[in-house]
Amino acid sequence: MRKCKGQYTKYDEKLRKFVNVPFEEGLFHQWGNDYNEYESGPANYTVGIVELPNGKVVMPIAGFIQFTS
């Protein structure tokens, strides 16, 4: 596994919108796929599977990940 930093997106209930949450330390496990549904059909995109120091697993968009070592 490689060390990385970056940001992931999550829904904020109070703000009632999606926000980007930065992280300074994570362990990259592998690449994966995610999608969004639209009226015209699904839109697929690449995500990384990243484990944070507290054990939480997040899936940031590929462009939001920076490898640190």
Beta strands, then each sheet from edge to edge (+ up, - down):
strand 1: 2-12
strand 2: 17-38
strand 3: 41-51
strand 4: 57-58
strand 5: 65-67
sheet 1: 4+ 3- 2+ 1- 5+
end
